[in-house]
Amino acid sequence: MKNKHLLLAFVAILGLAFVFPNSLSAQKKEKKKKEKKEVVWELPEPSGDENIDNYLLSCDTLYHKITTYRDSLSHYKYQEAAFTVNGKNYLFKCMVDSVNNQFLSYGMGRWQVAQGIMAGTNIVLDATTLSLKTATAALSLPNLGLKAIKYFKPVKDLGPHVIGMGLKEIPAIKKECQNTMRKYGNAKKVAIQPENLDVAVREHLIAELGIDNSTFDKWYGKYIFVNEDIQEAAEGTENQVVEKTDEEKDAGNKLTDYKNFGVADLPEGQAEPSDEEEMNLLS
């Protein structure tokens, strides 16, 4: 009789699942979405097992390398600002330290990006090496007896999550560094030479940036660059102007945003990467 009642209950539940499959599925997905929280890494106190403690300490070191790396590069940005003088469109190009409101010299910008690419490569290497030690740490959990409960999540969940950050986030940041180096190199390559810069453009820049003639002469070609914003003709047509989007022109900034900016040069004793070194970094 008891088995019969259990069977009937099971059939009833199964029937409800067929009647409301979409509703149950939607509720389950919604619940999972609400329950998903950002994983926060915290180094637990030593467990007493050498394999586990070395693994968790390495995860902690990797985590701080990743966060420091991310934060250190977040305020170094390549930027452009569109402006018009006498009916002609121009692009003002620079690389800035947005925290300290400074233009980076061409050498400083390339050096800073190069440091970011190399540091990112080392972090990925550390994460790859550490991933090979996850299994060893997990197999050591039974050695802790009941204490294993406390270290299960750090070893089986949080540690691999930190490693995943290194293997996924860092390559993306590294790629962005490479794109920045390409953009900044091209900015200098296509820039209007100082002697060819229209006087009206020069005066407009001086007024908008709030600098004098002497400062402009020192800055232009080293910290700031300008080129004509030439519209490209549509493929298969002649004299047809194709408007660029704001995203394509990166024209979200205004020249006045850079008023009262200072400048930053290469640290003493450092050298910007050679053309050969830059090619290796970009590959």
Residue pairs with C-beta under 8 A, 6 or more apart in sequence:
17 24
39 157
39 158
39 161
41 59
41 60
41 63
41 158
41 161
41 162
42 158
43 56
43 57
43 59
43 60
44 56
44 150
44 151
44 154
46 53
47 53
47 56
47 144
47 147
47 150
47 151
48 144
48 147
49 140
49 143
49 144
51 133
51 136
51 137
51 139
51 140
52 137
52 140
52 141
52 144
52 151
52 155
54 133
55 130
55 133
55 134
55 136
55 137
55 155
55 159
56 137
56 151
56 154
56 155
56 159
58 130
58 133
59 130
59 154
59 158
59 159
59 162
59 163
62 123
62 126
62 127
62 130
62 162
62 163
62 166
63 162
63 165
65 123
65 126
65 166
66 123
66 162
66 165
66 166
66 169
66 170
69 116
69 119
69 120
69 123
69 170
69 173
70 169
70 173
72 116
73 116
73 173
73 177
75 97
75 98
75 99
75 100
76 95
76 96
76 97
76 98
76 104
76 109
76 112
76 113
76 116
76 180
77 95
77 96
77 98
77 180
78 93
78 94
78 95
78 109
78 180
78 183
78 184
78 187
79 93
79 94
79 95
79 96
79 250
79 253
80 91
80 92
80 93
80 94
80 249
80 250
80 251
80 253
81 91
81 92
81 251
81 253
81 254
81 255
81 257
81 258
82 89
82 90
82 91
82 92
82 229
82 249
82 251
83 89
83 90
83 92
83 204
83 208
83 254
83 255
84 90
85 198
85 200
85 201
85 204
86 198
86 200
88 198
88 228
89 228
89 229
89 231
90 201
90 226
90 227
90 228
90 229
91 226
91 227
91 228
91 229
91 249
91 251
92 205
92 224
92 225
92 226
92 255
93 184
93 187
93 191
93 224
93 225
93 226
93 227
94 103
94 104
94 187
94 223
94 224
94 225
94 258
95 103
95 104
95 109
95 112
95 180
95 184
96 102
96 103
96 104
96 258
96 261
97 104
97 264
100 262
100 264
101 260
101 261
101 262
102 261
102 262
102 263
102 264
103 219
103 223
103 224
103 258
103 261
103 262
103 263
103 264
104 112
104 223
104 263
104 264
105 222
105 223
105 263
105 264
105 265
105 266
106 184
106 188
106 222
106 223
106 272
107 265
107 266
107 272
108 264
108 265
108 266
108 272
109 184
110 181
110 184
110 185
110 272
110 273
110 278
111 266
111 267
111 270
111 271
111 272
111 273
113 177
113 178
113 180
113 181
113 184
114 181
114 272
114 273
114 277
114 278
114 281
116 173
116 174
116 177
117 174
117 177
117 178
117 181
117 281
118 281
120 170
120 171
120 173
120 174
120 177
121 174
123 166
123 170
124 166
124 167
124 170
124 171
124 174
126 166
127 163
127 165
127 166
127 167
127 170
128 167
130 163
130 166
131 160
131 163
131 167
134 155
134 159
134 160
134 163
137 155
137 159
138 155
138 156
141 148
141 151
141 152
141 155
142 148
144 151
178 281
178 282
181 278
181 281
181 282
182 282
185 278
187 225
187 227
188 221
188 225
190 227
191 221
191 225
191 226
191 227
192 226
192 227
192 228
193 221
194 217
194 220
194 221
197 220
197 226
201 226
202 216
204 255
205 216
205 220
205 224
205 226
205 255
206 212
206 213
206 216
208 254
208 255
208 256
208 258
208 259
209 216
209 224
209 255
209 258
209 259
209 261
210 259
210 260
211 219
219 263
220 226
223 263
229 244
229 249
231 241
231 242
231 243
231 244
232 242
233 239
233 240
233 241
233 242
234 240
234 242
246 252
266 272
273 281
